[in-house]
Amino acid sequence: MPMTTTSATAPDAAEQRSCDVTQKFVRIKQVRADGLVCFEFAIGWPELFVDLMLPRPAFDDFCLRQQVQLLND
């Protein structure tokens, strides 16, 4: 049985976009009554993020140390 190979198609422009790891983003989702800040954190691409929670003082320190850009909803 002959083997067939397929070539991958070239990625589109969105996939070729480079990632600038110096850009960091935060989007606050909720500030809870117990003082925890629920937020999204992204590096390079704001649409690819992780959800985190920190007490307000730790959140403020995190943002300062990471030199984040705050995003609006």
All heavy atoms as TSV, in Angstrom:
chain	resi	resn	atom	element	x	y	z
A	1	MET	N	N	0.858	-1.169	0.000
A	1	MET	CA	C	0.000	0.000	0.000
A	1	MET	C	C	0.908	1.238	0.000
A	1	MET	O	O	1.739	1.385	0.876
A	1	MET	CB	C	-0.902	-0.034	1.223
A	1	MET	CG	C	-1.761	1.179	1.371
A	1	MET	SD	S	-2.804	1.039	2.831
A	1	MET	CE	C	-4.349	0.803	2.042
A	2	PRO	N	N	0.750	2.136	-0.974
A	2	PRO	CA	C	1.608	3.319	-1.041
A	2	PRO	C	C	1.247	4.316	0.060
A	2	PRO	O	O	0.096	4.459	0.443
A	2	PRO	CB	C	1.327	3.901	-2.425
A	2	PRO	CG	C	0.051	3.289	-2.872
A	2	PRO	CD	C	-0.140	2.024	-2.103
A	3	MET	N	N	2.284	4.987	0.565
A	3	MET	CA	C	2.061	6.030	1.579
A	3	MET	C	C	1.797	7.350	0.879
A	3	MET	O	O	2.438	7.675	-0.114
A	3	MET	CB	C	3.275	6.190	2.477
A	3	MET	CG	C	3.500	5.081	3.443
A	3	MET	SD	S	4.688	5.648	4.634
A	3	MET	CE	C	3.664	5.740	6.054
A	4	THR	N	N	0.865	8.071	1.405
A	4	THR	CA	C	0.593	9.398	0.869
A	4	THR	C	C	0.983	10.419	1.914
A	4	THR	O	O	0.874	10.182	3.117
A	4	THR	CB	C	-0.901	9.565	0.510
A	4	THR	OG1	O	-1.667	9.343	1.676
A	4	THR	CG2	C	-1.306	8.603	-0.588
A	5	THR	N	N	1.461	11.519	1.456
A	5	THR	CA	C	1.814	12.602	2.368
A	5	THR	C	C	1.025	13.834	1.981
A	5	THR	O	O	0.677	14.023	0.817
A	5	THR	CB	C	3.319	12.923	2.315
A	5	THR	OG1	O	3.649	13.316	0.989
A	5	THR	CG2	C	4.151	11.735	2.751
A	6	THR	N	N	0.738	14.629	2.956
A	6	THR	CA	C	0.059	15.892	2.690
A	6	THR	C	C	0.926	17.009	3.216
A	6	THR	O	O	1.640	16.849	4.219
A	6	THR	CB	C	-1.318	15.952	3.381
A	6	THR	OG1	O	-1.133	15.780	4.778
A	6	THR	CG2	C	-2.251	14.889	2.836
A	7	SER	N	N	0.904	18.101	2.539
A	7	SER	CA	C	1.674	19.245	3.022
A	7	SER	C	C	0.740	20.170	3.787
A	7	SER	O	O	-0.426	20.335	3.430
A	7	SER	CB	C	2.329	19.989	1.854
A	7	SER	OG	O	1.338	20.485	0.989
A	8	ALA	N	N	1.268	20.740	4.834
A	8	ALA	CA	C	0.467	21.672	5.633
A	8	ALA	C	C	0.286	22.964	4.861
A	8	ALA	O	O	1.185	23.410	4.154
A	8	ALA	CB	C	1.168	21.940	6.959
A	9	THR	N	N	-0.866	23.530	4.986
A	9	THR	CA	C	-1.103	24.811	4.331
A	9	THR	C	C	-0.454	25.912	5.150
A	9	THR	O	O	-0.247	25.780	6.353
A	9	THR	CB	C	-2.618	25.087	4.198
A	9	THR	OG1	O	-3.183	25.084	5.501
A	9	THR	CG2	C	-3.288	24.051	3.327
A	10	ALA	N	N	-0.133	26.986	4.496
A	10	ALA	CA	C	0.498	28.119	5.185
A	10	ALA	C	C	-0.481	28.707	6.188
A	10	ALA	O	O	-1.668	28.837	5.901
A	10	ALA	CB	C	0.903	29.175	4.170
A	11	PRO	N	N	0.009	29.059	7.386
A	11	PRO	CA	C	-0.889	29.666	8.381
A	11	PRO	C	C	-1.383	31.022	7.889
A	11	PRO	O	O	-0.695	31.715	7.152
A	11	PRO	CB	C	-0.007	29.815	9.620
A	11	PRO	CG	C	1.378	29.518	9.205
A	11	PRO	CD	C	1.356	28.906	7.841
A	12	ASP	N	N	-2.592	31.361	8.303
A	12	ASP	CA	C	-3.117	32.658	7.893
A	12	ASP	C	C	-2.436	33.777	8.675
A	12	ASP	O	O	-1.636	33.540	9.565
A	12	ASP	CB	C	-4.641	32.714	8.015
A	12	ASP	CG	C	-5.130	32.575	9.444
A	12	ASP	OD1	O	-4.361	32.867	10.372
A	12	ASP	OD2	O	-6.290	32.188	9.639
A	13	ALA	N	N	-2.753	35.003	8.346
A	13	ALA	CA	C	-2.088	36.167	8.923
A	13	ALA	C	C	-2.220	36.220	10.442
A	13	ALA	O	O	-1.288	36.593	11.145
A	13	ALA	CB	C	-2.636	37.449	8.309
A	14	ALA	N	N	-3.371	35.817	10.973
A	14	ALA	CA	C	-3.581	35.854	12.433
A	14	ALA	C	C	-2.637	34.891	13.136
A	14	ALA	O	O	-2.137	35.175	14.216
A	14	ALA	CB	C	-5.026	35.538	12.772
A	15	GLU	N	N	-2.383	33.726	12.533
A	15	GLU	CA	C	-1.501	32.753	13.145
A	15	GLU	C	C	-0.044	33.159	13.041
A	15	GLU	O	O	0.785	32.735	13.829
A	15	GLU	CB	C	-1.705	31.382	12.501
A	15	GLU	CG	C	-3.054	30.778	12.813
A	15	GLU	CD	C	-3.297	29.497	12.034
A	15	GLU	OE1	O	-2.420	29.094	11.258
A	15	GLU	OE2	O	-4.370	28.918	12.211
A	16	GLN	N	N	0.310	33.975	12.068
A	16	GLN	CA	C	1.682	34.410	11.871
A	16	GLN	C	C	2.053	35.590	12.753
A	16	GLN	O	O	3.215	35.941	12.844
A	16	GLN	CB	C	1.904	34.779	10.406
A	16	GLN	CG	C	1.841	33.596	9.483
A	16	GLN	CD	C	2.051	33.999	8.034
A	16	GLN	OE1	O	2.342	35.140	7.721
A	16	GLN	NE2	N	1.889	33.047	7.139
A	17	ARG	N	N	1.099	36.178	13.384
A	17	ARG	CA	C	1.322	37.338	14.236
A	17	ARG	C	C	2.291	36.989	15.354
A	17	ARG	O	O	2.158	35.964	16.002
A	17	ARG	CB	C	-0.042	37.760	14.795
A	17	ARG	CG	C	-0.065	38.998	15.580
A	17	ARG	CD	C	-1.481	39.346	15.854
A	17	ARG	NE	N	-2.011	38.481	16.897
A	17	ARG	CZ	C	-3.089	38.744	17.583
A	17	ARG	NH1	N	-3.791	39.800	17.310
A	17	ARG	NH2	N	-3.503	37.936	18.532
A	18	SER	N	N	3.269	37.820	15.567
A	18	SER	CA	C	4.249	37.536	16.613
A	18	SER	C	C	3.681	37.893	17.987
A	18	SER	O	O	2.740	38.665	18.108
A	18	SER	CB	C	5.530	38.312	16.355
A	18	SER	OG	O	5.294	39.700	16.465
A	19	CYS	N	N	4.285	37.306	18.979
A	19	CYS	CA	C	3.857	37.525	20.358
A	19	CYS	C	C	4.884	38.388	21.072
A	19	CYS	O	O	6.044	38.000	21.210
A	19	CYS	CB	C	3.705	36.176	21.058
A	19	CYS	SG	S	3.223	36.340	22.783
A	20	ASP	N	N	4.480	39.547	21.530
A	20	ASP	CA	C	5.354	40.441	22.276
A	20	ASP	C	C	5.173	40.155	23.759
A	20	ASP	O	O	4.215	40.610	24.385
A	20	ASP	CB	C	5.016	41.890	21.954
A	20	ASP	CG	C	5.915	42.890	22.674
A	20	ASP	OD1	O	6.767	42.473	23.484
A	20	ASP	OD2	O	5.758	44.103	22.421
A	21	VAL	N	N	6.093	39.394	24.338
A	21	VAL	CA	C	5.959	38.983	25.733
A	21	VAL	C	C	6.204	40.128	26.714
A	21	VAL	O	O	6.033	39.944	27.915
A	21	VAL	CB	C	6.858	37.774	26.068
A	21	VAL	CG1	C	6.438	36.556	25.275
A	21	VAL	CG2	C	8.320	38.102	25.849
A	22	THR	N	N	6.573	41.293	26.217
A	22	THR	CA	C	6.711	42.443	27.106
A	22	THR	C	C	5.368	43.113	27.365
A	22	THR	O	O	5.247	43.912	28.281
A	22	THR	CB	C	7.696	43.486	26.543
A	22	THR	OG1	O	7.176	44.025	25.322
A	22	THR	CG2	C	9.061	42.868	26.309
A	23	GLN	N	N	4.360	42.784	26.543
A	23	GLN	CA	C	3.021	43.338	26.751
A	23	GLN	C	C	2.232	42.401	27.654
A	23	GLN	O	O	2.071	41.213	27.344
A	23	GLN	CB	C	2.288	43.503	25.427
A	23	GLN	CG	C	2.835	44.593	24.564
A	23	GLN	CD	C	1.929	44.841	23.375
A	23	GLN	OE1	O	1.351	43.923	22.809
A	23	GLN	NE2	N	1.796	46.101	23.010
A	24	LYS	N	N	1.734	42.959	28.755
A	24	LYS	CA	C	0.953	42.180	29.716
A	24	LYS	C	C	-0.349	42.917	29.983
A	24	LYS	O	O	-0.371	44.139	30.086
A	24	LYS	CB	C	1.749	41.975	30.995
A	24	LYS	CG	C	3.041	41.201	30.724
A	24	LYS	CD	C	3.925	41.135	31.921
A	24	LYS	CE	C	5.229	40.447	31.546
A	24	LYS	NZ	N	6.188	40.503	32.622
A	25	PHE	N	N	-1.418	42.146	30.100
A	25	PHE	CA	C	-2.755	42.721	30.188
A	25	PHE	C	C	-3.524	42.159	31.374
A	25	PHE	O	O	-3.378	40.985	31.714
A	25	PHE	CB	C	-3.544	42.396	28.908
A	25	PHE	CG	C	-2.847	42.790	27.651
A	25	PHE	CD1	C	-2.047	41.880	26.973
A	25	PHE	CD2	C	-2.982	44.070	27.143
A	25	PHE	CE1	C	-1.395	42.234	25.793
A	25	PHE	CE2	C	-2.340	44.437	25.968
A	25	PHE	CZ	C	-1.544	43.515	25.297
A	26	VAL	N	N	-4.346	43.020	31.974
A	26	VAL	CA	C	-5.244	42.615	33.061
A	26	VAL	C	C	-6.624	43.165	32.772
A	26	VAL	O	O	-6.781	44.327	32.381
A	26	VAL	CB	C	-4.733	43.132	34.430
A	26	VAL	CG1	C	-5.840	43.135	35.475
A	26	VAL	CG2	C	-3.566	42.312	34.921
A	27	ARG	N	N	-7.606	42.309	32.955
A	27	ARG	CA	C	-9.013	42.718	32.861
A	27	ARG	C	C	-9.682	42.291	34.161
A	27	ARG	O	O	-9.776	41.106	34.450
A	27	ARG	CB	C	-9.699	42.055	31.672
A	27	ARG	CG	C	-11.175	42.418	31.563
A	27	ARG	CD	C	-11.843	41.812	30.350
A	27	ARG	NE	N	-11.361	42.443	29.129
A	27	ARG	CZ	C	-10.660	41.837	28.166
A	27	ARG	NH1	N	-10.367	40.560	28.275
A	27	ARG	NH2	N	-10.267	42.488	27.092
A	28	ILE	N	N	-10.116	43.266	34.964
A	28	ILE	CA	C	-10.796	42.964	36.226
A	28	ILE	C	C	-12.208	42.480	35.909
A	28	ILE	O	O	-12.964	43.144	35.198
A	28	ILE	CB	C	-10.842	44.193	37.149
A	28	ILE	CG1	C	-9.417	44.603	37.527
A	28	ILE	CG2	C	-11.676	43.907	38.395
A	28	ILE	CD1	C	-9.327	45.902	38.306
A	29	LYS	N	N	-12.554	41.311	36.436
A	29	LYS	CA	C	-13.879	40.736	36.220
A	29	LYS	C	C	-14.807	41.001	37.400
A	29	LYS	O	O	-15.997	41.179	37.223
A	29	LYS	CB	C	-13.780	39.224	35.977
A	29	LYS	CG	C	-12.928	38.849	34.765
A	29	LYS	CD	C	-13.345	39.552	33.500
A	29	LYS	CE	C	-14.595	38.996	32.921
A	29	LYS	NZ	N	-15.023	39.652	31.679
A	30	GLN	N	N	-14.242	40.992	38.625
A	30	GLN	CA	C	-15.083	41.171	39.806
A	30	GLN	C	C	-14.198	41.522	40.999
A	30	GLN	O	O	-13.082	41.025	41.127
A	30	GLN	CB	C	-15.831	39.870	40.092
A	30	GLN	CG	C	-16.694	39.885	41.323
A	30	GLN	CD	C	-17.296	38.515	41.634
A	30	GLN	OE1	O	-16.774	37.482	41.218
A	30	GLN	NE2	N	-18.383	38.512	42.377
A	31	VAL	N	N	-14.702	42.382	41.860
A	31	VAL	CA	C	-14.093	42.612	43.169
A	31	VAL	C	C	-15.102	42.086	44.181
A	31	VAL	O	O	-16.197	42.624	44.310
A	31	VAL	CB	C	-13.770	44.099	43.416
A	31	VAL	CG1	C	-13.172	44.291	44.794
A	31	VAL	CG2	C	-12.829	44.635	42.338
A	32	ARG	N	N	-14.734	41.003	44.839
A	32	ARG	CA	C	-15.670	40.323	45.738
A	32	ARG	C	C	-15.767	41.040	47.085
A	32	ARG	O	O	-14.893	41.819	47.466
A	32	ARG	CB	C	-15.216	38.882	45.954
A	32	ARG	CG	C	-15.257	38.080	44.684
A	32	ARG	CD	C	-14.782	36.662	44.769
A	32	ARG	NE	N	-14.447	36.161	46.092
A	32	ARG	CZ	C	-14.286	34.882	46.377
A	32	ARG	NH1	N	-14.423	33.962	45.438
A	32	ARG	NH2	N	-13.970	34.496	47.593
A	33	ALA	N	N	-16.830	40.759	47.799
A	33	ALA	CA	C	-17.071	41.372	49.114
A	33	ALA	C	C	-15.970	41.002	50.112
A	33	ALA	O	O	-15.686	41.771	51.026
A	33	ALA	CB	C	-18.435	40.940	49.654
A	34	ASP	N	N	-15.331	39.840	49.917
A	34	ASP	CA	C	-14.265	39.433	50.830
A	34	ASP	C	C	-12.914	40.053	50.467
A	34	ASP	O	O	-11.888	39.745	51.063
A	34	ASP	CB	C	-14.142	37.909	50.896
A	34	ASP	CG	C	-13.796	37.269	49.562
A	34	ASP	OD1	O	-13.569	37.993	48.563
A	34	ASP	OD2	O	-13.743	36.022	49.508
A	35	GLY	N	N	-12.892	40.965	49.464
A	35	GLY	CA	C	-11.683	41.684	49.108
A	35	GLY	C	C	-10.844	41.050	48.007
A	35	GLY	O	O	-9.844	41.630	47.596
A	36	LEU	N	N	-11.243	39.885	47.532
A	36	LEU	CA	C	-10.493	39.258	46.445
A	36	LEU	C	C	-10.844	39.902	45.111
A	36	LEU	O	O	-12.007	40.189	44.830
A	36	LEU	CB	C	-10.785	37.761	46.371
A	36	LEU	CG	C	-10.195	36.903	47.479
A	36	LEU	CD1	C	-10.681	35.462	47.351
A	36	LEU	CD2	C	-8.674	36.954	47.458
A	37	VAL	N	N	-9.821	40.119	44.300
A	37	VAL	CA	C	-10.008	40.652	42.955
A	37	VAL	C	C	-9.909	39.483	41.983
A	37	VAL	O	O	-8.895	38.784	41.945
A	37	VAL	CB	C	-8.939	41.717	42.622
A	37	VAL	CG1	C	-9.134	42.247	41.202
A	37	VAL	CG2	C	-8.976	42.846	43.633
A	38	CYS	N	N	-10.964	39.257	41.214
A	38	CYS	CA	C	-10.981	38.213	40.185
A	38	CYS	C	C	-10.630	38.904	38.872
A	38	CYS	O	O	-11.262	39.891	38.492
A	38	CYS	CB	C	-12.361	37.579	40.078
A	38	CYS	SG	S	-12.975	36.926	41.635
A	39	PHE	N	N	-9.608	38.384	38.186
A	39	PHE	CA	C	-9.160	39.053	36.975
A	39	PHE	C	C	-8.583	38.071	35.961
A	39	PHE	O	O	-8.252	36.938	36.295
A	39	PHE	CB	C	-8.140	40.137	37.308
A	39	PHE	CG	C	-6.847	39.639	37.921
A	39	PHE	CD1	C	-5.703	39.498	37.145
A	39	PHE	CD2	C	-6.770	39.322	39.269
A	39	PHE	CE1	C	-4.513	39.039	37.701
A	39	PHE	CE2	C	-5.585	38.882	39.842
A	39	PHE	CZ	C	-4.451	38.735	39.049
A	40	GLU	N	N	-8.484	38.555	34.719
A	40	GLU	CA	C	-7.852	37.814	33.645
A	40	GLU	C	C	-6.471	38.412	33.428
A	40	GLU	O	O	-6.316	39.635	33.420
A	40	GLU	CB	C	-8.665	37.925	32.354
A	40	GLU	CG	C	-10.055	37.361	32.467
A	40	GLU	CD	C	-10.925	37.658	31.260
A	40	GLU	OE1	O	-10.540	38.485	30.406
A	40	GLU	OE2	O	-12.004	37.065	31.180
A	41	PHE	N	N	-5.482	37.552	33.239
A	41	PHE	CA	C	-4.114	38.003	32.996
A	41	PHE	C	C	-3.630	37.385	31.695
A	41	PHE	O	O	-3.785	36.187	31.475
A	41	PHE	CB	C	-3.206	37.584	34.157
A	41	PHE	CG	C	-1.759	37.923	33.944
A	41	PHE	CD1	C	-1.337	39.236	33.838
A	41	PHE	CD2	C	-0.804	36.922	33.854
A	41	PHE	CE1	C	-0.008	39.554	33.644
A	41	PHE	CE2	C	0.533	37.219	33.668
A	41	PHE	CZ	C	0.938	38.539	33.561
A	42	ALA	N	N	-3.055	38.219	30.830
A	42	ALA	CA	C	-2.574	37.755	29.540
A	42	ALA	C	C	-1.185	38.319	29.264
A	42	ALA	O	O	-0.859	39.435	29.685
A	42	ALA	CB	C	-3.531	38.182	28.431
A	43	ILE	N	N	-0.392	37.540	28.552
A	43	ILE	CA	C	0.932	37.972	28.106
A	43	ILE	C	C	0.956	37.867	26.584
A	43	ILE	O	O	0.700	36.806	26.027
A	43	ILE	CB	C	2.052	37.104	28.707
A	43	ILE	CG1	C	2.043	37.200	30.226
A	43	ILE	CG2	C	3.415	37.509	28.144
A	43	ILE	CD1	C	3.012	36.260	30.914
A	44	GLY	N	N	1.259	38.973	25.937
A	44	GLY	CA	C	1.391	38.978	24.479
A	44	GLY	C	C	0.091	39.170	23.744
A	44	GLY	O	O	-0.054	40.090	22.953
A	45	TRP	N	N	-0.852	38.305	23.944
A	45	TRP	CA	C	-2.156	38.371	23.287
A	45	TRP	C	C	-3.242	38.519	24.343
A	45	TRP	O	O	-3.448	37.620	25.151
A	45	TRP	CB	C	-2.444	37.111	22.478
A	45	TRP	CG	C	-1.532	36.893	21.321
A	45	TRP	CD1	C	-1.303	37.742	20.280
A	45	TRP	CD2	C	-0.724	35.744	21.075
A	45	TRP	NE1	N	-0.402	37.198	19.404
A	45	TRP	CE2	C	-0.038	35.957	19.871
A	45	TRP	CE3	C	-0.516	34.551	21.760
A	45	TRP	CZ2	C	0.846	35.034	19.335
A	45	TRP	CZ3	C	0.360	33.627	21.224
A	45	TRP	CH2	C	1.023	33.873	20.024
A	46	PRO	N	N	-3.991	39.616	24.351
A	46	PRO	CA	C	-5.021	39.812	25.385
A	46	PRO	C	C	-6.169	38.821	25.302
A	46	PRO	O	O	-6.868	38.600	26.273
A	46	PRO	CB	C	-5.505	41.243	25.160
A	46	PRO	CG	C	-5.078	41.603	23.790
A	46	PRO	CD	C	-3.875	40.766	23.451
A	47	GLU	N	N	-6.348	38.173	24.153
A	47	GLU	CA	C	-7.443	37.217	24.021
A	47	GLU	C	C	-7.090	35.827	24.543
A	47	GLU	O	O	-7.951	34.957	24.637
A	47	GLU	CB	C	-7.930	37.141	22.566
A	47	GLU	CG	C	-6.900	36.655	21.577
A	47	GLU	CD	C	-5.968	37.731	21.026
A	47	GLU	OE1	O	-6.004	38.886	21.473
A	47	GLU	OE2	O	-5.181	37.392	20.130
A	48	LEU	N	N	-5.838	35.599	24.924
A	48	LEU	CA	C	-5.393	34.320	25.488
A	48	LEU	C	C	-4.966	34.586	26.928
A	48	LEU	O	O	-3.927	35.170	27.169
A	48	LEU	CB	C	-4.239	33.746	24.668
A	48	LEU	CG	C	-3.700	32.409	25.106
A	48	LEU	CD1	C	-4.771	31.333	24.992
A	48	LEU	CD2	C	-2.485	32.034	24.275
A	49	PHE	N	N	-5.784	34.182	27.903
A	49	PHE	CA	C	-5.571	34.603	29.285
A	49	PHE	C	C	-5.811	33.467	30.262
A	49	PHE	O	O	-6.343	32.421	29.915
A	49	PHE	CB	C	-6.488	35.786	29.629
A	49	PHE	CG	C	-7.943	35.468	29.443
A	49	PHE	CD1	C	-8.674	34.862	30.453
A	49	PHE	CD2	C	-8.590	35.772	28.264
A	49	PHE	CE1	C	-10.020	34.558	30.293
A	49	PHE	CE2	C	-9.932	35.477	28.077
A	49	PHE	CZ	C	-10.643	34.869	29.098
A	50	VAL	N	N	-5.397	33.733	31.507
A	50	VAL	CA	C	-5.729	32.846	32.622
A	50	VAL	C	C	-6.538	33.647	33.631
A	50	VAL	O	O	-6.386	34.863	33.745
A	50	VAL	CB	C	-4.478	32.244	33.312
A	50	VAL	CG1	C	-3.725	31.332	32.361
A	50	VAL	CG2	C	-3.578	33.325	33.855
A	51	ASP	N	N	-7.423	32.971	34.348
A	51	ASP	CA	C	-8.204	33.600	35.416
A	51	ASP	C	C	-7.432	33.468	36.720
A	51	ASP	O	O	-6.954	32.378	37.053
A	51	ASP	CB	C	-9.566	32.925	35.558
A	51	ASP	CG	C	-10.485	33.238	34.395
A	51	ASP	OD1	O	-10.607	34.411	34.031
A	51	ASP	OD2	O	-11.083	32.290	33.865
A	52	LEU	N	N	-7.331	34.573	37.443
A	52	LEU	CA	C	-6.633	34.584	38.730
A	52	LEU	C	C	-7.463	35.345	39.755
A	52	LEU	O	O	-8.327	36.149	39.404
A	52	LEU	CB	C	-5.264	35.263	38.586
A	52	LEU	CG	C	-4.280	34.626	37.610
A	52	LEU	CD1	C	-3.069	35.526	37.420
A	52	LEU	CD2	C	-3.846	33.260	38.111
A	53	MET	N	N	-7.151	35.098	41.038
A	53	MET	CA	C	-7.757	35.848	42.141
A	53	MET	C	C	-6.662	36.171	43.142
A	53	MET	O	O	-5.863	35.301	43.497
A	53	MET	CB	C	-8.841	35.031	42.852
A	53	MET	CG	C	-10.068	34.838	42.026
A	53	MET	SD	S	-11.507	34.037	42.842
A	53	MET	CE	C	-10.929	33.340	44.306
A	54	LEU	N	N	-6.645	37.423	43.590
A	54	LEU	CA	C	-5.690	37.862	44.609
A	54	LEU	C	C	-6.374	38.851	45.543
A	54	LEU	O	O	-7.285	39.573	45.118
A	54	LEU	CB	C	-4.495	38.576	43.955
A	54	LEU	CG	C	-3.506	37.742	43.154
A	54	LEU	CD1	C	-2.540	38.655	42.400
A	54	LEU	CD2	C	-2.750	36.797	44.068
A	55	PRO	N	N	-5.919	38.933	46.797
A	55	PRO	CA	C	-6.394	40.020	47.661
A	55	PRO	C	C	-5.970	41.360	47.040
A	55	PRO	O	O	-4.962	41.444	46.339
A	55	PRO	CB	C	-5.666	39.781	48.985
A	55	PRO	CG	C	-5.162	38.380	48.910
A	55	PRO	CD	C	-4.975	38.055	47.468
A	56	ARG	N	N	-6.728	42.406	47.296
A	56	ARG	CA	C	-6.482	43.702	46.645
A	56	ARG	C	C	-5.032	44.182	46.771
A	56	ARG	O	O	-4.444	44.596	45.765
A	56	ARG	CB	C	-7.462	44.762	47.182
A	56	ARG	CG	C	-7.396	46.078	46.417
A	56	ARG	CD	C	-7.800	45.806	44.992
A	56	ARG	NE	N	-7.512	46.889	44.095
A	56	ARG	CZ	C	-8.358	47.299	43.166
A	56	ARG	NH1	N	-9.542	46.762	43.056
A	56	ARG	NH2	N	-8.028	48.252	42.331
A	57	PRO	N	N	-4.410	44.145	47.963
A	57	PRO	CA	C	-3.019	44.617	48.041
A	57	PRO	C	C	-2.071	43.793	47.151
A	57	PRO	O	O	-1.184	44.342	46.501
A	57	PRO	CB	C	-2.657	44.465	49.517
A	57	PRO	CG	C	-3.966	44.477	50.239
A	57	PRO	CD	C	-4.938	43.832	49.302
A	58	ALA	N	N	-2.262	42.489	47.110
A	58	ALA	CA	C	-1.424	41.626	46.271
A	58	ALA	C	C	-1.707	41.890	44.789
A	58	ALA	O	O	-0.785	41.867	43.962
A	58	ALA	CB	C	-1.662	40.158	46.613
A	59	PHE	N	N	-2.953	42.136	44.439
A	59	PHE	CA	C	-3.313	42.450	43.055
A	59	PHE	C	C	-2.626	43.739	42.609
A	59	PHE	O	O	-2.031	43.799	41.525
A	59	PHE	CB	C	-4.831	42.586	42.917
A	59	PHE	CG	C	-5.264	43.144	41.593
A	59	PHE	CD1	C	-5.278	42.343	40.462
A	59	PHE	CD2	C	-5.650	44.469	41.481
A	59	PHE	CE1	C	-5.668	42.861	39.224
A	59	PHE	CE2	C	-6.046	44.996	40.261
A	59	PHE	CZ	C	-6.056	44.196	39.126
A	60	ASP	N	N	-2.687	44.777	43.459
A	60	ASP	CA	C	-2.046	46.053	43.117
A	60	ASP	C	C	-0.541	45.864	42.923
A	60	ASP	O	O	0.046	46.404	41.986
A	60	ASP	CB	C	-2.326	47.099	44.196
A	60	ASP	CG	C	-3.789	47.520	44.237
A	60	ASP	OD1	O	-4.513	47.328	43.232
A	60	ASP	OD2	O	-4.215	48.016	45.302
A	61	ASP	N	N	0.089	45.084	43.798
A	61	ASP	CA	C	1.519	44.807	43.691
A	61	ASP	C	C	1.821	44.011	42.418
A	61	ASP	O	O	2.785	44.301	41.705
A	61	ASP	CB	C	2.001	44.051	44.927
A	61	ASP	CG	C	3.494	43.831	44.914
A	61	ASP	OD1	O	4.246	44.829	44.820
A	61	ASP	OD2	O	3.926	42.657	44.992
A	62	PHE	N	N	0.990	43.020	42.118
A	62	PHE	CA	C	1.141	42.209	40.916
A	62	PHE	C	C	1.115	43.091	39.667
A	62	PHE	O	O	1.973	42.974	38.785
A	62	PHE	CB	C	0.018	41.166	40.860
A	62	PHE	CG	C	0.011	40.316	39.624
A	62	PHE	CD1	C	0.786	39.176	39.549
A	62	PHE	CD2	C	-0.787	40.657	38.546
A	62	PHE	CE1	C	0.775	38.378	38.403
A	62	PHE	CE2	C	-0.806	39.871	37.400
A	62	PHE	CZ	C	-0.022	38.735	37.332
A	63	CYS	N	N	0.135	43.983	39.590
A	63	CYS	CA	C	0.000	44.870	38.436
A	63	CYS	C	C	1.203	45.795	38.295
A	63	CYS	O	O	1.700	46.019	37.185
A	63	CYS	CB	C	-1.285	45.685	38.531
A	63	CYS	SG	S	-2.779	44.697	38.315
A	64	LEU	N	N	1.681	46.302	39.403
A	64	LEU	CA	C	2.838	47.184	39.379
A	64	LEU	C	C	4.087	46.434	38.922
A	64	LEU	O	O	4.810	46.889	38.037
A	64	LEU	CB	C	3.058	47.781	40.777
A	64	LEU	CG	C	4.196	48.773	40.923
A	64	LEU	CD1	C	3.922	50.017	40.085
A	64	LEU	CD2	C	4.380	49.142	42.375
A	65	ARG	N	N	4.324	45.279	39.488
A	65	ARG	CA	C	5.513	44.481	39.125
A	65	ARG	C	C	5.475	43.990	37.681
A	65	ARG	O	O	6.501	43.939	37.008
A	65	ARG	CB	C	5.664	43.296	40.060
A	65	ARG	CG	C	6.087	43.669	41.458
A	65	ARG	CD	C	6.147	42.419	42.337
A	65	ARG	NE	N	6.414	42.751	43.704
A	65	ARG	CZ	C	7.621	42.627	44.272
A	65	ARG	NH1	N	8.637	42.171	43.573
A	65	ARG	NH2	N	7.783	42.940	45.536
A	66	GLN	N	N	4.302	43.623	37.218
A	66	GLN	CA	C	4.164	43.115	35.848
A	66	GLN	C	C	4.014	44.227	34.797
A	66	GLN	O	O	4.056	43.957	33.610
A	66	GLN	CB	C	2.967	42.160	35.760
A	66	GLN	CG	C	3.113	40.908	36.575
A	66	GLN	CD	C	4.319	40.085	36.135
A	66	GLN	OE1	O	4.596	39.922	34.965
A	66	GLN	NE2	N	5.037	39.559	37.112
A	67	GLN	N	N	3.822	45.455	35.269
A	67	GLN	CA	C	3.643	46.621	34.375
A	67	GLN	C	C	2.553	46.332	33.346
A	67	GLN	O	O	2.750	46.395	32.144
A	67	GLN	CB	C	4.951	46.992	33.699
A	67	GLN	CG	C	6.023	47.368	34.682
A	67	GLN	CD	C	7.347	47.694	34.010
A	67	GLN	OE1	O	7.597	47.355	32.859
A	67	GLN	NE2	N	8.211	48.377	34.737
A	68	VAL	N	N	1.366	45.998	33.869
A	68	VAL	CA	C	0.258	45.596	33.017
A	68	VAL	C	C	-0.467	46.778	32.404
A	68	VAL	O	O	-0.405	47.901	32.911
A	68	VAL	CB	C	-0.771	44.738	33.796
A	68	VAL	CG1	C	-0.116	43.506	34.392
A	68	VAL	CG2	C	-1.480	45.534	34.863
A	69	GLN	N	N	-1.157	46.478	31.340
A	69	GLN	CA	C	-2.080	47.408	30.716
A	69	GLN	C	C	-3.479	46.963	31.116
A	69	GLN	O	O	-3.857	45.809	30.871
A	69	GLN	CB	C	-1.924	47.374	29.207
A	69	GLN	CG	C	-2.895	48.232	28.464
A	69	GLN	CD	C	-2.722	48.106	26.944
A	69	GLN	OE1	O	-1.722	47.620	26.456
A	69	GLN	NE2	N	-3.724	48.520	26.217
A	70	LEU	N	N	-4.245	47.833	31.756
A	70	LEU	CA	C	-5.615	47.492	32.155
A	70	LEU	C	C	-6.531	47.549	30.944
A	70	LEU	O	O	-6.498	48.505	30.172
A	70	LEU	CB	C	-6.112	48.432	33.247
A	70	LEU	CG	C	-5.462	48.272	34.613
A	70	LEU	CD1	C	-5.933	49.359	35.561
A	70	LEU	CD2	C	-5.762	46.904	35.191
A	71	LEU	N	N	-7.325	46.522	30.775
A	71	LEU	CA	C	-8.287	46.451	29.680
A	71	LEU	C	C	-9.690	46.662	30.206
A	71	LEU	O	O	-10.014	46.222	31.310
A	71	LEU	CB	C	-8.203	45.086	28.997
A	71	LEU	CG	C	-6.859	44.710	28.389
A	71	LEU	CD1	C	-6.897	43.275	27.869
A	71	LEU	CD2	C	-6.475	45.678	27.275
A	72	ASN	N	N	-10.532	47.292	29.408
A	72	ASN	CA	C	-11.951	47.447	29.738
A	72	ASN	C	C	-12.715	46.286	29.172
A	72	ASN	O	O	-12.299	45.632	28.227
A	72	ASN	CB	C	-12.495	48.752	29.163
A	72	ASN	CG	C	-11.818	49.966	29.757
A	72	ASN	OD1	O	-11.432	49.966	30.908
A	72	ASN	ND2	N	-11.654	50.989	28.951
A	73	ASP	N	N	-13.886	45.992	29.768
A	73	ASP	CA	C	-14.735	44.921	29.232
A	73	ASP	C	C	-15.213	45.208	27.850
A	73	ASP	O	O	-15.378	46.115	27.277
A	73	ASP	CB	C	-15.934	44.668	30.147
A	73	ASP	CG	C	-15.518	43.834	31.352
A	73	ASP	OD1	O	-14.507	43.133	31.288
A	73	ASP	OD2	O	-16.262	43.907	32.354
